[in-house]
Amino acid sequence: MIKSSLPPILHSDIGIDNIELRLLVAADLEYFNGHFPEQAVLPGVTQLDWAVRLGCQHFGYSEAVANLEVLKFQQLILPGQEVTLSISNNAAKAKLTFAYSDGDNRYASGRIAFDTSPLVNQSSDVNNNGASQC
């Protein structure tokens, strides 16, 4: 994942298994530079990064993404827009579902599956002479 600056949150509505965040997509964000010369648009990778980071902050996941599912970008997010980022948590499956919207306009959506496997003890992966067993 990239580490983009998070956008200003204008309003938040927080539930147990879901959050809605009203975001300002400021026109001066560095992510608009060169993406694209004829019409600046918010890159999909930035939208995904925001959903992952804001979802992880709220629901307590590490940012270890295992898989992206049903990822769709339906409309362009342009400089100066306000959008709502809705994130729902499915704790049993370690997945977040997200959607960017504004009223009836849907911009992007998808599901993020997180790697919840425990970290492997690295010392068990090294043989007696210190060489790694790959």
N, CA, C and O atoms as CSV, one atom per row, in Angstrom:
chain,resi,resn,atom,element,x,y,z
A,1,MET,N,N,0.836,-1.186,0.000
A,1,MET,CA,C,0.000,0.000,0.000
A,1,MET,C,C,0.876,1.242,0.000
A,1,MET,O,O,1.961,1.269,0.580
A,2,ILE,N,N,0.387,2.233,-0.646
A,2,ILE,CA,C,1.032,3.537,-0.574
A,2,ILE,C,C,0.681,4.150,0.768
A,2,ILE,O,O,-0.218,3.666,1.455
A,3,LYS,N,N,1.356,5.173,1.137
A,3,LYS,CA,C,1.028,5.896,2.367
A,3,LYS,C,C,0.689,7.323,1.995
A,3,LYS,O,O,1.523,8.223,2.097
A,4,SER,N,N,-0.545,7.517,1.562
A,4,SER,CA,C,-0.999,8.841,1.175
A,4,SER,C,C,-1.467,9.602,2.407
A,4,SER,O,O,-1.791,9.005,3.433
A,5,SER,N,N,-1.499,10.908,2.295
A,5,SER,CA,C,-2.052,11.725,3.367
A,5,SER,C,C,-3.552,11.499,3.410
A,5,SER,O,O,-4.213,11.436,2.373
A,6,LEU,N,N,-4.073,11.382,4.601
A,6,LEU,CA,C,-5.514,11.189,4.730
A,6,LEU,C,C,-6.233,12.514,4.502
A,6,LEU,O,O,-5.710,13.569,4.860
A,7,PRO,N,N,-7.412,12.473,3.917
A,7,PRO,CA,C,-8.161,13.702,3.624
A,7,PRO,C,C,-8.804,14.262,4.884
A,7,PRO,O,O,-8.967,13.539,5.868
A,8,PRO,N,N,-9.170,15.533,4.867
A,8,PRO,CA,C,-9.918,16.088,5.996
A,8,PRO,C,C,-11.272,15.391,6.128
A,8,PRO,O,O,-11.970,15.171,5.139
A,9,ILE,N,N,-11.628,15.050,7.359
A,9,ILE,CA,C,-12.929,14.444,7.643
A,9,ILE,C,C,-13.849,15.561,8.116
A,9,ILE,O,O,-13.617,16.172,9.159
A,10,LEU,N,N,-14.891,15.820,7.342
A,10,LEU,CA,C,-15.816,16.907,7.639
A,10,LEU,C,C,-16.887,16.491,8.635
A,10,LEU,O,O,-17.370,17.308,9.420
A,11,HIS,N,N,-17.256,15.212,8.596
A,11,HIS,CA,C,-18.298,14.696,9.482
A,11,HIS,C,C,-18.114,13.189,9.593
A,11,HIS,O,O,-17.686,12.541,8.639
A,12,SER,N,N,-18.434,12.636,10.746
A,12,SER,CA,C,-18.370,11.179,10.884
A,12,SER,C,C,-19.610,10.678,11.606
A,12,SER,O,O,-20.144,11.339,12.498
A,13,ASP,N,N,-20.050,9.512,11.206
A,13,ASP,CA,C,-21.170,8.820,11.830
A,13,ASP,C,C,-20.653,7.418,12.127
A,13,ASP,O,O,-20.407,6.638,11.207
A,14,ILE,N,N,-20.488,7.097,13.403
A,14,ILE,CA,C,-19.810,5.872,13.797
A,14,ILE,C,C,-20.784,4.922,14.474
A,14,ILE,O,O,-21.445,5.275,15.451
A,15,GLY,N,N,-20.861,3.703,13.935
A,15,GLY,CA,C,-21.664,2.641,14.520
A,15,GLY,C,C,-20.756,1.533,15.020
A,15,GLY,O,O,-19.534,1.680,15.027
A,16,ILE,N,N,-21.347,0.431,15.434
A,16,ILE,CA,C,-20.561,-0.690,15.938
A,16,ILE,C,C,-19.820,-1.391,14.807
A,16,ILE,O,O,-18.620,-1.644,14.917
A,17,ASP,N,N,-20.517,-1.705,13.726
A,17,ASP,CA,C,-19.924,-2.436,12.609
A,17,ASP,C,C,-19.803,-1.608,11.343
A,17,ASP,O,O,-19.499,-2.150,10.280
A,18,ASN,N,N,-20.037,-0.299,11.437
A,18,ASN,CA,C,-19.918,0.531,10.241
A,18,ASN,C,C,-19.577,1.967,10.617
A,18,ASN,O,O,-19.858,2.433,11.721
A,19,ILE,N,N,-18.968,2.640,9.669
A,19,ILE,CA,C,-18.678,4.065,9.816
A,19,ILE,C,C,-19.004,4.749,8.494
A,19,ILE,O,O,-18.898,4.154,7.421
A,20,GLU,N,N,-19.401,6.006,8.599
A,20,GLU,CA,C,-19.567,6.864,7.430
A,20,GLU,C,C,-18.765,8.122,7.684
A,20,GLU,O,O,-18.929,8.786,8.707
A,21,LEU,N,N,-17.908,8.438,6.753
A,21,LEU,CA,C,-17.041,9.602,6.873
A,21,LEU,C,C,-17.269,10.513,5.676
A,21,LEU,O,O,-17.169,10.082,4.528
A,22,ARG,N,N,-17.573,11.760,5.951
A,22,ARG,CA,C,-17.698,12.759,4.882
A,22,ARG,C,C,-16.319,13.364,4.689
A,22,ARG,O,O,-15.765,13.966,5.609
A,23,LEU,N,N,-15.762,13.204,3.485
A,23,LEU,CA,C,-14.398,13.608,3.195
A,23,LEU,C,C,-14.355,14.761,2.207
A,23,LEU,O,O,-15.168,14.837,1.286
A,24,LEU,N,N,-13.402,15.651,2.408
A,24,LEU,CA,C,-13.118,16.710,1.445
A,24,LEU,C,C,-11.931,16.271,0.612
A,24,LEU,O,O,-10.848,16.023,1.142
A,25,VAL,N,N,-12.136,16.177,-0.686
A,25,VAL,CA,C,-11.061,15.823,-1.607
A,25,VAL,C,C,-10.507,17.146,-2.131
A,25,VAL,O,O,-10.888,17.623,-3.200
A,26,ALA,N,N,-9.611,17.714,-1.360
A,26,ALA,CA,C,-9.077,19.049,-1.646
A,26,ALA,C,C,-8.409,19.098,-3.019
A,26,ALA,O,O,-7.734,18.154,-3.429
A,27,ALA,N,N,-8.606,20.196,-3.708
A,27,ALA,CA,C,-8.080,20.361,-5.067
A,27,ALA,C,C,-6.555,20.403,-5.109
A,27,ALA,O,O,-5.962,20.150,-6.158
A,28,ASP,N,N,-5.913,20.718,-3.989
A,28,ASP,CA,C,-4.455,20.842,-3.986
A,28,ASP,C,C,-3.729,19.561,-3.549
A,28,ASP,O,O,-2.531,19.608,-3.268
A,29,LEU,N,N,-4.420,18.433,-3.488
A,29,LEU,CA,C,-3.762,17.179,-3.126
A,29,LEU,C,C,-2.694,16.826,-4.151
A,29,LEU,O,O,-2.904,16.978,-5.354
A,30,GLU,N,N,-1.557,16.357,-3.674
A,30,GLU,CA,C,-0.454,16.002,-4.564
A,30,GLU,C,C,-0.816,14.861,-5.518
A,30,GLU,O,O,-0.182,14.718,-6.563
A,31,TYR,N,N,-1.814,14.054,-5.184
A,31,TYR,CA,C,-2.186,12.896,-5.997
A,31,TYR,C,C,-2.829,13.288,-7.318
A,31,TYR,O,O,-2.941,12.459,-8.222
A,32,PHE,N,N,-3.249,14.532,-7.439
A,32,PHE,CA,C,-3.822,15.000,-8.699
A,32,PHE,C,C,-2.738,15.355,-9.717
A,32,PHE,O,O,-3.008,15.392,-10.918
A,33,ASN,N,N,-1.526,15.613,-9.254
A,33,ASN,CA,C,-0.435,15.998,-10.159
A,33,ASN,C,C,-0.154,14.896,-11.168
A,33,ASN,O,O,0.226,13.786,-10.793
A,34,GLY,N,N,-0.340,15.202,-12.456
A,34,GLY,CA,C,-0.052,14.260,-13.523
A,34,GLY,C,C,-1.059,13.138,-13.679
A,34,GLY,O,O,-0.837,12.205,-14.451
A,35,HIS,N,N,-2.150,13.217,-12.963
A,35,HIS,CA,C,-3.170,12.132,-13.034
A,35,HIS,C,C,-4.526,12.741,-13.298
A,35,HIS,O,O,-5.352,12.703,-12.386
A,36,PHE,N,N,-4.813,13.249,-14.350
A,36,PHE,CA,C,-4.260,13.248,-15.686
A,36,PHE,C,C,-4.137,14.686,-16.144
A,36,PHE,O,O,-4.813,15.562,-15.604
A,37,PRO,N,N,-3.277,14.956,-17.144
A,37,PRO,CA,C,-3.053,16.340,-17.567
A,37,PRO,C,C,-4.316,17.065,-18.043
A,37,PRO,O,O,-4.492,18.245,-17.741
A,38,GLU,N,N,-5.195,16.384,-18.780
A,38,GLU,CA,C,-6.381,17.045,-19.330
A,38,GLU,C,C,-7.502,17.193,-18.293
A,38,GLU,O,O,-8.315,18.111,-18.403
A,39,GLN,N,N,-7.562,16.314,-17.295
A,39,GLN,CA,C,-8.560,16.402,-16.218
A,39,GLN,C,C,-8.017,15.644,-15.006
A,39,GLN,O,O,-7.858,14.424,-15.041
A,40,ALA,N,N,-7.740,16.379,-13.946
A,40,ALA,CA,C,-7.232,15.746,-12.728
A,40,ALA,C,C,-8.312,14.855,-12.113
A,40,ALA,O,O,-9.470,15.258,-12.001
A,41,VAL,N,N,-7.923,13.637,-11.716
A,41,VAL,CA,C,-8.822,12.711,-11.030
A,41,VAL,C,C,-8.073,12.081,-9.855
A,41,VAL,O,O,-6.852,11.930,-9.888
A,42,LEU,N,N,-8.824,11.722,-8.827
A,42,LEU,CA,C,-8.223,11.063,-7.673
A,42,LEU,C,C,-7.905,9.621,-8.052
A,42,LEU,O,O,-8.805,8.871,-8.428
A,43,PRO,N,N,-6.637,9.224,-7.960
A,43,PRO,CA,C,-6.268,7.859,-8.352
A,43,PRO,C,C,-6.985,6.800,-7.509
A,43,PRO,O,O,-7.222,6.989,-6.316
A,44,GLY,N,N,-7.317,5.699,-8.150
A,44,GLY,CA,C,-7.963,4.596,-7.456
A,44,GLY,C,C,-7.111,4.050,-6.324
A,44,GLY,O,O,-7.645,3.655,-5.288
A,45,VAL,N,N,-5.790,4.021,-6.502
A,45,VAL,CA,C,-4.912,3.503,-5.455
A,45,VAL,C,C,-4.978,4.384,-4.203
A,45,VAL,O,O,-4.841,3.883,-3.087
A,46,THR,N,N,-5.185,5.682,-4.383
A,46,THR,CA,C,-5.342,6.587,-3.241
A,46,THR,C,C,-6.679,6.326,-2.547
A,46,THR,O,O,-6.743,6.305,-1.318
A,47,GLN,N,N,-7.732,6.129,-3.315
A,47,GLN,CA,C,-9.037,5.813,-2.732
A,47,GLN,C,C,-8.958,4.523,-1.915
A,47,GLN,O,O,-9.504,4.442,-0.815
A,48,LEU,N,N,-8.284,3.530,-2.457
A,48,LEU,CA,C,-8.127,2.258,-1.766
A,48,LEU,C,C,-7.297,2.426,-0.492
A,48,LEU,O,O,-7.642,1.875,0.553
A,49,ASP,N,N,-6.213,3.181,-0.579
A,49,ASP,CA,C,-5.365,3.438,0.590
A,49,ASP,C,C,-6.164,4.105,1.705
A,49,ASP,O,O,-6.044,3.716,2.866
A,50,TRP,N,N,-6.969,5.097,1.369
A,50,TRP,CA,C,-7.779,5.777,2.384
A,50,TRP,C,C,-8.754,4.809,3.041
A,50,TRP,O,O,-8.916,4.824,4.261
A,51,ALA,N,N,-9.409,3.960,2.233
A,51,ALA,CA,C,-10.370,3.000,2.787
A,51,ALA,C,C,-9.669,2.018,3.726
A,51,ALA,O,O,-10.182,1.717,4.804
A,52,VAL,N,N,-8.512,1.523,3.326
A,52,VAL,CA,C,-7.763,0.579,4.163
A,52,VAL,C,C,-7.335,1.255,5.464
A,52,VAL,O,O,-7.592,0.736,6.550
A,53,ARG,N,N,-6.692,2.397,5.354
A,53,ARG,CA,C,-6.146,3.043,6.549
A,53,ARG,C,C,-7.229,3.515,7.503
A,53,ARG,O,O,-7.115,3.309,8.711
A,54,LEU,N,N,-8.274,4.141,6.986
A,54,LEU,CA,C,-9.347,4.614,7.867
A,54,LEU,C,C,-10.115,3.442,8.464
A,54,LEU,O,O,-10.513,3.494,9.628
A,55,GLY,N,N,-10.330,2.384,7.682
A,55,GLY,CA,C,-10.992,1.192,8.203
A,55,GLY,C,C,-10.162,0.501,9.274
A,55,GLY,O,O,-10.695,0.090,10.305
A,56,CYS,N,N,-8.869,0.372,9.038
A,56,CYS,CA,C,-7.986,-0.257,10.024
A,56,CYS,C,C,-7.919,0.555,11.314
A,56,CYS,O,O,-7.926,-0.009,12.409
A,57,GLN,N,N,-7.856,1.860,11.184
A,57,GLN,CA,C,-7.826,2.715,12.384
A,57,GLN,C,C,-9.071,2.501,13.237
A,57,GLN,O,O,-8.982,2.426,14.462
A,58,HIS,N,N,-10.225,2.404,12.593
A,58,HIS,CA,C,-11.468,2.297,13.350
A,58,HIS,C,C,-11.741,0.890,13.868
A,58,HIS,O,O,-12.185,0.721,15.003
A,59,PHE,N,N,-11.474,-0.132,13.032
A,59,PHE,CA,C,-11.849,-1.492,13.399
A,59,PHE,C,C,-10.696,-2.315,13.960
A,59,PHE,O,O,-10.894,-3.467,14.345
A,60,GLY,N,N,-9.493,-1.744,14.013
A,60,GLY,CA,C,-8.379,-2.391,14.691
A,60,GLY,C,C,-7.617,-3.440,13.902
A,60,GLY,O,O,-6.894,-4.240,14.496
A,61,TYR,N,N,-7.753,-3.464,12.591
A,61,TYR,CA,C,-6.969,-4.393,11.782
A,61,TYR,C,C,-5.572,-3.837,11.573
A,61,TYR,O,O,-5.354,-2.627,11.616
A,62,SER,N,N,-4.610,-4.762,11.340
A,62,SER,CA,C,-3.314,-4.298,10.849
A,62,SER,C,C,-3.536,-4.001,9.370
A,62,SER,O,O,-4.554,-4.405,8.808
A,63,GLU,N,N,-2.624,-3.320,8.749
A,63,GLU,CA,C,-2.814,-2.955,7.343
A,63,GLU,C,C,-2.301,-4.037,6.397
A,63,GLU,O,O,-1.925,-3.742,5.263
A,64,ALA,N,N,-2.283,-5.288,6.856
A,64,ALA,CA,C,-1.827,-6.417,6.038
A,64,ALA,C,C,-2.993,-6.921,5.188
A,64,ALA,O,O,-3.755,-7.790,5.613
A,65,VAL,N,N,-3.122,-6.370,3.995
A,65,VAL,CA,C,-4.203,-6.744,3.086
A,65,VAL,C,C,-3.854,-8.085,2.432
A,65,VAL,O,O,-2.776,-8.244,1.860
A,66,ALA,N,N,-4.773,-9.040,2.525
A,66,ALA,CA,C,-4.572,-10.350,1.910
A,66,ALA,C,C,-5.127,-10.386,0.497
A,66,ALA,O,O,-4.550,-11.015,-0.391
A,67,ASN,N,N,-6.262,-9.700,0.291
A,67,ASN,CA,C,-6.928,-9.797,-1.002
A,67,ASN,C,C,-7.898,-8.634,-1.176
A,67,ASN,O,O,-8.451,-8.121,-0.203
A,68,LEU,N,N,-8.095,-8.229,-2.420
A,68,LEU,CA,C,-9.112,-7.245,-2.776
A,68,LEU,C,C,-10.171,-7.962,-3.583
A,68,LEU,O,O,-9.858,-8.727,-4.495
A,69,GLU,N,N,-11.428,-7.713,-3.247
A,69,GLU,CA,C,-12.524,-8.415,-3.904
A,69,GLU,C,C,-13.520,-7.403,-4.465
A,69,GLU,O,O,-13.719,-6.331,-3.892
A,70,VAL,N,N,-14.132,-7.749,-5.573
A,70,VAL,CA,C,-15.168,-6.961,-6.251
A,70,VAL,C,C,-14.847,-5.464,-6.284
A,70,VAL,O,O,-15.719,-4.633,-6.029
A,71,LEU,N,N,-13.624,-5.133,-6.590
A,71,LEU,CA,C,-13.184,-3.745,-6.652
A,71,LEU,C,C,-13.734,-3.096,-7.911
A,71,LEU,O,O,-13.505,-3.580,-9.020
A,72,LYS,N,N,-14.466,-1.992,-7.736
A,72,LYS,CA,C,-15.078,-1.295,-8.875
A,72,LYS,C,C,-14.875,0.210,-8.730
A,72,LYS,O,O,-15.023,0.774,-7.646
A,73,PHE,N,N,-14.537,0.834,-9.830
A,73,PHE,CA,C,-14.444,2.292,-9.904
A,73,PHE,C,C,-15.467,2.730,-10.944
A,73,PHE,O,O,-15.252,2.558,-12.144
A,74,GLN,N,N,-16.587,3.299,-10.482
A,74,GLN,CA,C,-17.698,3.611,-11.372
A,74,GLN,C,C,-17.644,5.016,-11.953
A,74,GLN,O,O,-17.973,5.213,-13.123
A,75,GLN,N,N,-17.235,5.995,-11.153
A,75,GLN,CA,C,-17.169,7.392,-11.609
A,75,GLN,C,C,-15.902,8.027,-11.073
A,75,GLN,O,O,-15.325,7.562,-10.089
A,76,LEU,N,N,-15.479,9.085,-11.725
A,76,LEU,CA,C,-14.267,9.792,-11.320
A,76,LEU,C,C,-14.546,10.706,-10.129
A,76,LEU,O,O,-15.587,11.359,-10.059
A,77,ILE,N,N,-13.603,10.738,-9.200
A,77,ILE,CA,C,-13.638,11.720,-8.114
A,77,ILE,C,C,-12.712,12.851,-8.531
A,77,ILE,O,O,-11.529,12.638,-8.797
A,78,LEU,N,N,-13.265,14.055,-8.585
A,78,LEU,CA,C,-12.549,15.221,-9.103
A,78,LEU,C,C,-12.090,16.133,-7.977
A,78,LEU,O,O,-12.604,16.053,-6.861
A,79,PRO,N,N,-11.122,17.003,-8.266
A,79,PRO,CA,C,-10.634,17.946,-7.252
A,79,PRO,C,C,-11.762,18.809,-6.694
A,79,PRO,O,O,-12.621,19.282,-7.439
A,80,GLY,N,N,-11.753,19.007,-5.388
A,80,GLY,CA,C,-12.714,19.876,-4.724
A,80,GLY,C,C,-14.017,19.213,-4.332
A,80,GLY,O,O,-14.869,19.857,-3.720
A,81,GLN,N,N,-14.195,17.955,-4.663
A,81,GLN,CA,C,-15.439,17.268,-4.327
A,81,GLN,C,C,-15.484,16.875,-2.851
A,81,GLN,O,O,-14.455,16.717,-2.194
A,82,GLU,N,N,-16.704,16.725,-2.360
A,82,GLU,CA,C,-16.941,16.082,-1.073
A,82,GLU,C,C,-17.577,14.739,-1.386
A,82,GLU,O,O,-18.472,14.649,-2.226
A,83,VAL,N,N,-17.108,13.684,-0.700
A,83,VAL,CA,C,-17.656,12.345,-0.887
A,83,VAL,C,C,-17.846,11.700,0.484
A,83,VAL,O,O,-17.215,12.090,1.466
A,84,THR,N,N,-18.720,10.715,0.526
A,84,THR,CA,C,-18.915,9.937,1.741
A,84,THR,C,C,-18.251,8.586,1.551
A,84,THR,O,O,-18.509,7.884,0.573
A,85,LEU,N,N,-17.389,8.229,2.501
A,85,LEU,CA,C,-16.768,6.913,2.527
A,85,LEU,C,C,-17.496,6.097,3.584
A,85,LEU,O,O,-17.441,6.414,4.772
A,86,SER,N,N,-18.179,5.045,3.144
A,86,SER,CA,C,-18.880,4.132,4.052
A,86,SER,C,C,-18.063,2.856,4.154
A,86,SER,O,O,-17.657,2.287,3.141
A,87,ILE,N,N,-17.824,2.406,5.384
A,87,ILE,CA,C,-17.054,1.183,5.614
A,87,ILE,C,C,-17.828,0.308,6.585
A,87,ILE,O,O,-18.222,0.752,7.663
A,88,SER,N,N,-18.042,-0.953,6.185
A,88,SER,CA,C,-18.709,-1.933,7.043
A,88,SER,C,C,-17.729,-3.039,7.379
A,88,SER,O,O,-16.926,-3.446,6.540
A,89,ASN,N,N,-17.798,-3.525,8.612
A,89,ASN,CA,C,-16.893,-4.550,9.099
A,89,ASN,C,C,-17.598,-5.900,9.200
A,89,ASN,O,O,-18.692,-6.000,9.754
A,90,ASN,N,N,-16.962,-6.928,8.661
A,90,ASN,CA,C,-17.392,-8.307,8.867
A,90,ASN,C,C,-16.264,-8.970,9.652
A,90,ASN,O,O,-15.361,-9.571,9.070
A,91,ALA,N,N,-16.325,-8.855,10.982
A,91,ALA,CA,C,-15.253,-9.337,11.843
A,91,ALA,C,C,-15.037,-10.840,11.714
A,91,ALA,O,O,-13.899,-11.302,11.798
A,92,ALA,N,N,-16.104,-11.617,11.511
A,92,ALA,CA,C,-15.984,-13.070,11.405
A,92,ALA,C,C,-15.113,-13.485,10.222
A,92,ALA,O,O,-14.453,-14.523,10.267
A,93,LYS,N,N,-15.113,-12.676,9.170
A,93,LYS,CA,C,-14.328,-12.990,7.975
A,93,LYS,C,C,-13.114,-12.073,7.818
A,93,LYS,O,O,-12.376,-12.195,6.840
A,94,ALA,N,N,-12.897,-11.158,8.765
A,94,ALA,CA,C,-11.795,-10.190,8.697
A,94,ALA,C,C,-11.826,-9.434,7.373
A,94,ALA,O,O,-10.821,-9.336,6.670
A,95,LYS,N,N,-13.019,-8.896,7.048
A,95,LYS,CA,C,-13.195,-8.159,5.797
A,95,LYS,C,C,-13.909,-6.837,6.053
A,95,LYS,O,O,-14.783,-6.728,6.913
A,96,LEU,N,N,-13.511,-5.852,5.284
A,96,LEU,CA,C,-14.190,-4.565,5.262
A,96,LEU,C,C,-14.786,-4.367,3.877
A,96,LEU,O,O,-14.142,-4.653,2.867
A,97,THR,N,N,-16.008,-3.881,3.836
A,97,THR,CA,C,-16.641,-3.482,2.582
A,97,THR,C,C,-16.687,-1.965,2.581
A,97,THR,O,O,-17.097,-1.357,3.569
A,98,PHE,N,N,-16.273,-1.349,1.485
A,98,PHE,CA,C,-16.252,0.113,1.432
A,98,PHE,C,C,-16.953,0.610,0.179
A,98,PHE,O,O,-17.060,-0.099,-0.822
A,99,ALA,N,N,-17.428,1.849,0.262
A,99,ALA,CA,C,-18.029,2.515,-0.893
A,99,ALA,C,C,-17.833,4.015,-0.761
A,99,ALA,O,O,-18.013,4.585,0.315
A,100,TYR,N,N,-17.460,4.648,-1.868
A,100,TYR,CA,C,-17.409,6.104,-1.968
A,100,TYR,C,C,-18.652,6.531,-2.723
A,100,TYR,O,O,-18.956,6.000,-3.791
A,101,SER,N,N,-19.371,7.498,-2.161
A,101,SER,CA,C,-20.598,7.950,-2.809
A,101,SER,C,C,-20.873,9.403,-2.443
A,101,SER,O,O,-20.212,9.990,-1.586
A,102,ASP,N,N,-21.857,9.954,-3.113
A,102,ASP,CA,C,-22.392,11.275,-2.791
A,102,ASP,C,C,-23.832,11.268,-3.272
A,102,ASP,O,O,-24.096,11.420,-4.465
A,103,GLY,N,N,-24.764,11.091,-2.339
A,103,GLY,CA,C,-26.162,10.954,-2.721
A,103,GLY,C,C,-26.337,9.700,-3.562
A,103,GLY,O,O,-25.964,8.605,-3.141
A,104,ASP,N,N,-26.907,9.861,-4.756
A,104,ASP,CA,C,-27.115,8.729,-5.661
A,104,ASP,C,C,-25.882,8.400,-6.497
A,104,ASP,O,O,-25.853,7.370,-7.171
A,105,ASN,N,N,-24.875,9.249,-6.463
A,105,ASN,CA,C,-23.650,9.016,-7.239
A,105,ASN,C,C,-22.737,8.044,-6.495
A,105,ASN,O,O,-22.365,8.277,-5.345
A,106,ARG,N,N,-22.386,6.963,-7.163
A,106,ARG,CA,C,-21.485,5.971,-6.585
A,106,ARG,C,C,-20.164,6.043,-7.337
A,106,ARG,O,O,-20.133,5.929,-8.562
A,107,TYR,N,N,-19.074,6.232,-6.601
A,107,TYR,CA,C,-17.768,6.435,-7.223
A,107,TYR,C,C,-16.904,5.183,-7.236
A,107,TYR,O,O,-16.289,4.865,-8.255
A,108,ALA,N,N,-16.850,4.475,-6.124
A,108,ALA,CA,C,-16.005,3.282,-6.042
A,108,ALA,C,C,-16.507,2.408,-4.907
A,108,ALA,O,O,-17.142,2.884,-3.966
A,109,SER,N,N,-16.208,1.119,-5.016
A,109,SER,CA,C,-16.597,0.191,-3.957
A,109,SER,C,C,-15.734,-1.058,-4.043
A,109,SER,O,O,-15.076,-1.310,-5.052
A,110,GLY,N,N,-15.750,-1.826,-2.976
A,110,GLY,CA,C,-15.003,-3.067,-2.963
A,110,GLY,C,C,-14.985,-3.689,-1.586
A,110,GLY,O,O,-15.578,-3.181,-0.635
A,111,ARG,N,N,-14.290,-4.802,-1.513
A,111,ARG,CA,C,-14.145,-5.522,-0.258
A,111,ARG,C,C,-12.663,-5.776,-0.034
A,111,ARG,O,O,-11.938,-6.125,-0.965
A,112,ILE,N,N,-12.219,-5.602,1.202
A,112,ILE,CA,C,-10.819,-5.766,1.565
A,112,ILE,C,C,-10.734,-6.903,2.571
A,112,ILE,O,O,-11.343,-6.837,3.638
A,113,ALA,N,N,-9.978,-7.950,2.236
A,113,ALA,CA,C,-9.759,-9.065,3.153
A,113,ALA,C,C,-8.378,-8.887,3.782
A,113,ALA,O,O,-7.401,-8.591,3.095
A,114,PHE,N,N,-8.317,-9.072,5.086
A,114,PHE,CA,C,-7.066,-8.877,5.809
A,114,PHE,C,C,-6.415,-10.200,6.177
A,114,PHE,O,O,-7.097,-11.195,6.422
A,115,ASP,N,N,-5.099,-10.200,6.211
A,115,ASP,CA,C,-4.336,-11.363,6.631
A,115,ASP,C,C,-4.330,-11.376,8.156
A,115,ASP,O,O,-3.744,-10.499,8.789
A,116,THR,N,N,-4.979,-12.363,8.732
A,116,THR,CA,C,-5.052,-12.452,10.196
A,116,THR,C,C,-4.195,-13.583,10.736
A,116,THR,O,O,-4.259,-13.898,11.924
A,117,SER,N,N,-3.381,-14.205,9.864
A,117,SER,CA,C,-2.524,-15.289,10.344
A,117,SER,C,C,-1.441,-14.722,11.247
A,117,SER,O,O,-0.947,-13.618,11.018
A,118,PRO,N,N,-1.071,-15.482,12.276
A,118,PRO,CA,C,-0.028,-14.991,13.185
A,118,PRO,C,C,1.314,-14.938,12.468
A,118,PRO,O,O,1.572,-15.696,11.533
A,119,LEU,N,N,2.146,-14.037,12.923
A,119,LEU,CA,C,3.482,-13.938,12.349
A,119,LEU,C,C,4.249,-15.206,12.676
A,119,LEU,O,O,4.188,-15.704,13.800
A,120,VAL,N,N,4.975,-15.730,11.688
A,120,VAL,CA,C,5.775,-16.935,11.887
A,120,VAL,C,C,7.030,-16.561,12.647
A,120,VAL,O,O,7.650,-15.538,12.359
A,121,ASN,N,N,7.407,-17.373,13.607
A,121,ASN,CA,C,8.637,-17.160,14.353
A,121,ASN,C,C,9.803,-17.352,13.403
A,121,ASN,O,O,10.064,-18.469,12.958
A,122,GLN,N,N,10.499,-16.285,13.092
A,122,GLN,CA,C,11.557,-16.339,12.085
A,122,GLN,C,C,12.706,-17.238,12.509
A,122,GLN,O,O,13.404,-17.769,11.644
A,123,SER,N,N,12.931,-17.432,13.798
A,123,SER,CA,C,14.031,-18.279,14.239
A,123,SER,C,C,13.802,-19.728,13.848
A,123,SER,O,O,14.768,-20.480,13.720
A,124,SER,N,N,12.544,-20.149,13.651
A,124,SER,CA,C,12.268,-21.524,13.236
A,124,SER,C,C,12.546,-21.732,11.753
A,124,SER,O,O,12.572,-22.873,11.291
A,125,ASP,N,N,12.751,-20.671,11.007
A,125,ASP,CA,C,13.036,-20.774,9.581
A,125,ASP,C,C,14.529,-20.771,9.280
A,125,ASP,O,O,14.931,-20.731,8.117
A,126,VAL,N,N,15.331,-20.812,10.300
A,126,VAL,CA,C,16.783,-20.778,10.113
A,126,VAL,C,C,17.342,-22.085,10.633
A,126,VAL,O,O,17.017,-22.495,11.748
A,127,ASN,N,N,18.200,-22.767,9.825
A,127,ASN,CA,C,18.768,-24.025,10.287
A,127,ASN,C,C,19.933,-23.788,11.243
A,127,ASN,O,O,20.243,-22.642,11.567
A,128,ASN,N,N,20.558,-24.822,11.682
A,128,ASN,CA,C,21.576,-24.729,12.728
A,128,ASN,C,C,22.781,-23.864,12.364
A,128,ASN,O,O,23.378,-23.261,13.256
A,129,ASN,N,N,23.162,-23.780,11.082
A,129,ASN,CA,C,24.311,-22.970,10.729
A,129,ASN,C,C,23.936,-21.538,10.386
A,129,ASN,O,O,24.767,-20.775,9.893
A,130,GLY,N,N,22.695,-21.172,10.645
A,130,GLY,CA,C,22.283,-19.790,10.439
A,130,GLY,C,C,21.778,-19.496,9.046
A,130,GLY,O,O,21.361,-18.371,8.768
A,131,ALA,N,N,21.806,-20.483,8.159
A,131,ALA,CA,C,21.354,-20.258,6.787
A,131,ALA,C,C,19.829,-20.376,6.728
A,131,ALA,O,O,19.233,-21.211,7.408
A,132,SER,N,N,19.235,-19.563,5.941
A,132,SER,CA,C,17.780,-19.574,5.798
A,132,SER,C,C,17.361,-20.789,4.978
A,132,SER,O,O,18.024,-21.140,4.002
A,133,GLN,N,N,16.265,-21.431,5.370
A,133,GLN,CA,C,15.723,-22.564,4.618
A,133,GLN,C,C,14.573,-22.100,3.761
A,133,GLN,O,O,13.439,-22.046,4.237
A,134,CYS,N,N,14.824,-21.765,2.524
A,134,CYS,CA,C,13.787,-21.285,1.619
A,134,CYS,C,C,13.194,-22.396,0.813
A,134,CYS,O,O,12.302,-22.160,-0.002
